[in-house]
Amino acid sequence: MRHEEILKRINEKRTKCTVYTRVMGYHRPVESFNIGKKGEHKERKQFVEHPQRVLQDCA
């Protein structure tokens, strides 16, 4: 089954997800950002922690 077909079948079970981000020391929902701030948020690089590297650094 394709991804689109799965989404259509479970569409009534889906709920809206609010994404928060930390700005100037406190958390705000991204949906409340103005157009410029939303653009900046899309350009941000996501932090990805590599568990193996963290374990090696601690050893």
C-alpha positions in Angstrom: 0.0 0.0 0.0 1.3 3.4 -0.9 1.9 6.2 1.5 -0.9 8.3 0.0 -3.4 5.5 0.3 -2.6 4.9 3.9 -3.1 8.6 4.7 -6.5 8.6 3.0 -7.7 5.6 5.0 -6.7 7.0 8.3 -7.5 10.6 7.6 -10.4 10.8 10.1 -8.1 9.6 12.9 -5.4 12.3 12.3 -5.1 15.3 14.6 -3.3 18.6 14.2 0.2 18.7 15.6 1.5 21.9 17.1 5.2 22.4 16.6 7.0 24.5 19.2 10.5 25.9 18.9 12.7 27.7 21.4 13.1 31.4 20.6 15.0 33.9 22.9 14.9 31.5 25.8 11.3 30.5 25.8 9.1 28.2 23.7 6.6 29.4 21.0 4.4 27.7 18.5 5.8 28.0 15.0 2.3 28.7 13.6 2.3 32.1 15.4 5.4 33.2 13.6 5.3 35.9 10.9 6.3 35.1 7.3 9.9 36.1 7.8 10.4 34.1 11.0 8.7 31.0 9.4 11.2 31.3 6.6 14.1 31.4 9.0 12.7 28.4 10.9 12.5 26.3 7.6 16.2 27.2 6.9 17.4 26.0 10.3 19.5 22.9 10.4 18.1 20.1 12.6 20.4 18.8 15.3 20.9 15.0 15.0 22.6 13.3 17.9 24.5 10.1 17.0 24.2 7.7 20.0 27.4 5.8 19.1 29.5 8.9 18.9 28.2 10.1 22.2 29.0 6.8 23.8 32.5 6.8 22.3 33.1 10.4 23.6 32.1 9.3 27.1 34.4 6.3 27.2 
